[in-house]
Amino acid sequence: MDYPIIKLKDKSLKSIRRKHPWVFSGGIYSDMSGLSEGEKVCIADSKNNILGTGHFGQRSIAVRLLSFNQSAIDADFYQKKLQNALETRRFIDLPSEETNAFRLVHGEGDQLPGLVIDVYANCAVVQTHSSGMSQDFSLIEKGLKSLDGIDFDHVIHISAEKNRGQSVLPVEGTEFLENGHTFFANWAKGQKTGFFIDQRENRALLGSLAHGKKVLNAFSYTGGFSIYALKAGAESVHSLDSSEMALKLGEEHLQMNSIAGEKHQSIQADALRFFSEAKVDLYDIIVLDPPAFAKHRSARHKAVQAYKRLNAMTMKKAKAGSLLFTFSCSQVVTPDLFEHTIAAAAMETGRDVRVLKHLHQPPDHPVSIYHPEGEYLKGLLLRID
């Protein structure tokens, strides 16, 4: 192992000593012109003390640290990290007979920034978010195939970066179980790794409340919340999404779960237009699970305004005594900021609104205590009077 060494300015050392895994370009003292995107590097202080090892990038995050010492980033390194991640999931009973889909690696939460691995039954879907992780895919694949106690028929590589990943996928998706319900993860045509497994526990909570209720699932995508509500005995469920393909996949999920179609209706429409025109007070429970309104800090203000507008519009027209599940998956919108935004929306309507529960991503999406930014999914269960 002979990786290039990047020296840091003194102002960067505080965050490194606190084990934050990002090194920003403004905190680097060395000349980086000779380094390649994704190259493995070591970081050091002004006295040449090695402080960590990671992947170099030519954007604002200049180094994503995989280790806080001098380490060889090889197949053995990944195998040990992946085995630790698997043992952590086993501790929380994943996979199980009822649920065989889970997140095996959650980036910084598993000390592997730039890497997400979701498991669907016998398939591992590797999503890389940095050039370094994309270049290390063969090492990651080797580590996955050597895990103790789990065998994969397929290891799929998709990438958040353009023109990377597998050009030809061996399979486009697979069926899996989530709390006994059957779904299909389509990583070839769907979003992210093929399904949003981060809402598993929140879907189960909705199911526990949905019996005999009229439910609106807005931004329904492929209908995860809808399936839970219908299987729990909801009186009716409406799935609202602007995507015809997503709604079609949601209808297929009804068939997979042997759910009769008369209690369900798919509505293809823009959510804001729907809430401005429709009789929202028909529903006992409303789910607002929009896509990320902001992926970068520069868009945060507009995102906050969008969350406020959407929630205020919903609260204003909601039935007295109804429940609202409202979410944000924008990482740059913190839990406190999101709750303050929803409070501002409630104040605008003048309704009595109570927080019944704070909602989060499940424990197979762990958050490093040194990297609070990893808590990207936040939500509130509200009662509106």
Secondary structure, 3 states (H helix, E strand, C coil): CCCCEEEECHHHHHHHHCCCCEEEHHHECCCCCCCCCCCEEEEECCCCCEEEEEEECCCCEEEEEEECCCCCCCHHHHHHHHHHHHHHHHHCCCCCCCCCEEEEEEHHHHCCCCEEEEEECCEEEEEECCHHHHHCHHHHHHHHHCCCCCCCCEEEEEECCCCCCCCCCCCCEEEEEECCEEEEEECCCCCCCCCCHHHHHHHHHHHHHCCCCEEEEECCCCCHHHHHHHHCCCCEEEEEECCHHHHHHHHHHHHHCCCCHHHEEEEECCHHHHHHHCCHHHCCEEEECCCCCCCCHHHHHHHHHHHHHHHHHHHHHCCCCEEEEEEECCCCCCHHHHHHHHHHHHHHHCCCEEEEEEEECCCCCCCCCCCHHHCCCEEEEEEEC
